[in-house]
Amino acid sequence: MAYTAIDDPSAHFHTQLYTGNGSSGLAITNDANAGDIKPDLLWIMPRSNGDNSVVWDSSRTINKRLKTNSTAAEDSDTTALVTFETDGFDLDTTDANFNGSSRTYVAWQWLANGGTRTTNTESGNNPAGGYQANTTAGFSIVDYTGTGAAGTMAHGLGVAPGFIVIKNREAVVDWAVYHKGPGVDETDALHINNTDGLTDAATFWNDTAPTSSVFTINTNNNCNTDGETYIAYCWAPIQGYSKFGGYTGNGNADGPFIYTGFRPAWIMVKRSGSTGSWRIIDSKRNSYNGQFATLQADDNATEYTADDDFGNTDILSNGFKLRQNYSQVNATGGTYIYMAFAENPFVTSGGTPCTAR
């Protein structure tokens, strides 16, 4: 039985729920089991009100934000809306997207390297830029300037990523998503801002799989326009902590069970063979099976809480099981990809089966 090197995943990934107060200067203190966590990637989604799905990271300045549900270029605020703190983040805004009075929100946070980057210089067609990497948890943030020609970019993980999300910071274009899973590989791309199925085009990854040191980008303006700046979030699978795979739907309310090797804290599913939203559940909003709370990365809709959506999924000690036949997550013969991060490993580093915290 495989063990994990990460006994407490909350040291590297954390979900924080909060309620806005409509006053600038609201401090959100993380309640991670592992203690203080200062985010390097912060992703906030409103729950009770429909609004944008927004990300910040510590490689860009803190007044820069991107929307996963939009093709929009990077927003620049004259003052920071969000500041990262040692135990969470502060909201220096009354914007209802982040801090509306009595409105509810979820903040997903990943730890990279505290904003400390390794710099790469341009070499041939390989872009200039840098990365900050958390090799223990398999996560890095990569920033680079495109060359408009096929080349490679270092990611710093030491193992090949299974999931990469890229955005052109300067142009109104789709996000580009690489995923390694059944029916999806380096010949394909997806877009987290829309419901489209797979795009089969060598212009994204040059039909070249990522290696333990680099990922390849080609000429598509979603990932490599000459002189334009990009941000990439890269995740590699880590035993007992993260997994990026796929499954086939059975069209039955007694849906498929997907083994991850851990109790998931966060799961995102996308129908890859057809159109479908990027649907997200987590163990904070669904703290027990039957709460039904679902959000969508590609939309600005309020949280969906009916039992016919992805929220009707059992989160188990070693994976998750679908309990509905909704076509976007469980159509007969439908192909799906998923991304999952752990709340608890199934087996700890010492080989002991883990119990729920």
WOZI-V216150 format. One record per backbone hydrogen bond with DSSP energy under -0.5 kcal/mol. CO is the residue of the C=O (numbers start at 0). NH is the residue of the N-H. E is the energy in kcal/mol with one decimal. If there is no record, write none. Layout:
BEGIN
co: [CO	CO]
nh: [NH	NH]
e: [E	E]
END
This chain:
BEGIN
co: [4	7	8	8	11	13	13	15	17	19	22	25	25	26	27	27	31	36	39	40	41	42	43	44	46	51	51	52	52	53	54	55	56	60	61	62	64	65	65	66	70	74	80	82	84	86	87	88	89	89	90	90	90	94	94	95	98	99	102	103	103	104	105	106	107	108	109	109	112	114	116	117	119	122	125	127	128	129	130	131	132	133	133	137	138	139	139	140	141	142	143	144	145	150	152	161	162	163	164	165	166	166	168	170	175	176	177	178	180	183	184	185	186	188	189	190	194	197	198	198	200	200	201	202	203	204	211	212	212	213	214	216	219	219	224	227	228	228	229	230	231	231	232	233	234	234	237	237	238	240	241	242	244	246	248	252	255	256	257	260	261	262	262	264	265	266	267	268	269	269	271	276	277	278	279	280	281	283	287	291	293	294	295	303	305	308	310	310	311	312	313	313	315	317	317	318	319	320	321	325	325	326	330	333	334	334	335	336	337	338	339	340	340	343	345	347	351]
nh: [6	10	11	12	110	15	108	106	104	101	25	27	90	28	29	88	34	38	57	109	55	107	53	105	302	45	53	67	68	43	65	41	59	63	81	76	74	54	67	69	172	64	91	89	87	29	84	27	82	91	24	25	92	97	98	99	21	102	19	46	47	17	44	15	42	13	39	40	115	116	118	130	128	125	122	144	119	142	117	140	134	137	138	235	133	141	233	131	231	129	229	127	226	216	214	179	234	177	232	175	168	230	73	172	165	189	163	180	183	180	187	206	200	198	176	193	275	199	188	200	203	204	205	219	217	207	157	154	155	210	152	150	222	223	227	145	168	169	143	166	141	233	164	139	161	162	240	241	4	341	237	339	337	335	332	254	321	258	319	345	263	342	343	282	340	280	338	278	271	336	197	278	296	268	294	266	285	286	290	293	303	279	298	293	308	311	291	312	322	314	315	320	318	259	260	315	257	313	254	328	329	330	333	248	271	272	246	269	244	267	242	264	265	262	353	350	347]
e: [-0.6	-1.9	-2.4	-2.2	-2.3	-0.5	-2.4	-2.5	-2.5	-2.2	-0.6	-0.5	-3.1	-0.7	-0.5	-2.0	-1.5	-0.6	-2.1	-2.0	-2.4	-2.9	-2.2	-2.2	-2.8	-0.5	-0.6	-2.4	-0.6	-2.6	-1.9	-2.4	-0.5	-1.7	-0.6	-2.3	-2.7	-2.7	-0.5	-1.2	-1.2	-1.8	-2.5	-2.6	-1.4	-3.6	-2.8	-3.2	-1.9	-0.7	-2.5	-1.5	-0.8	-2.0	-3.4	-0.6	-0.6	-2.0	-3.0	-2.8	-1.2	-1.9	-2.4	-2.8	-2.6	-2.3	-2.7	-1.8	-1.8	-0.6	-0.5	-2.1	-2.7	-2.3	-1.6	-2.3	-4.0	-2.6	-3.3	-2.3	-0.6	-0.9	-1.9	-2.6	-3.3	-0.5	-2.8	-1.9	-3.1	-2.6	-2.8	-0.6	-2.6	-2.5	-2.1	-2.4	-2.8	-2.7	-2.8	-2.6	-0.6	-1.8	-2.6	-1.5	-2.9	-1.7	-2.4	-0.8	-2.5	-1.9	-2.1	-0.6	-1.1	-2.6	-2.3	-1.7	-2.2	-0.5	-1.8	-1.0	-1.2	-0.6	-1.7	-2.6	-2.3	-1.8	-1.1	-1.9	-0.7	-2.9	-2.4	-2.3	-1.8	-2.4	-1.9	-3.2	-2.5	-0.6	-1.7	-2.3	-3.1	-0.5	-2.3	-2.3	-2.6	-1.7	-2.7	-2.5	-0.5	-2.4	-0.6	-2.3	-2.4	-2.3	-2.2	-1.4	-1.9	-0.6	-2.0	-2.0	-0.7	-3.8	-1.4	-2.1	-2.0	-2.2	-2.1	-2.3	-0.7	-2.7	-1.7	-1.0	-2.4	-2.5	-2.0	-2.6	-1.9	-0.6	-0.9	-0.5	-2.7	-3.1	-1.2	-2.4	-0.9	-2.0	-0.8	-2.1	-2.0	-0.5	-0.7	-2.2	-0.7	-2.5	-1.8	-2.7	-3.3	-2.9	-1.3	-2.0	-2.9	-0.7	-2.0	-2.7	-1.4	-1.3	-1.8	-2.3	-1.2	-2.4	-2.1	-3.5	-1.7	-3.0	-1.9	-2.0	-2.7]
END
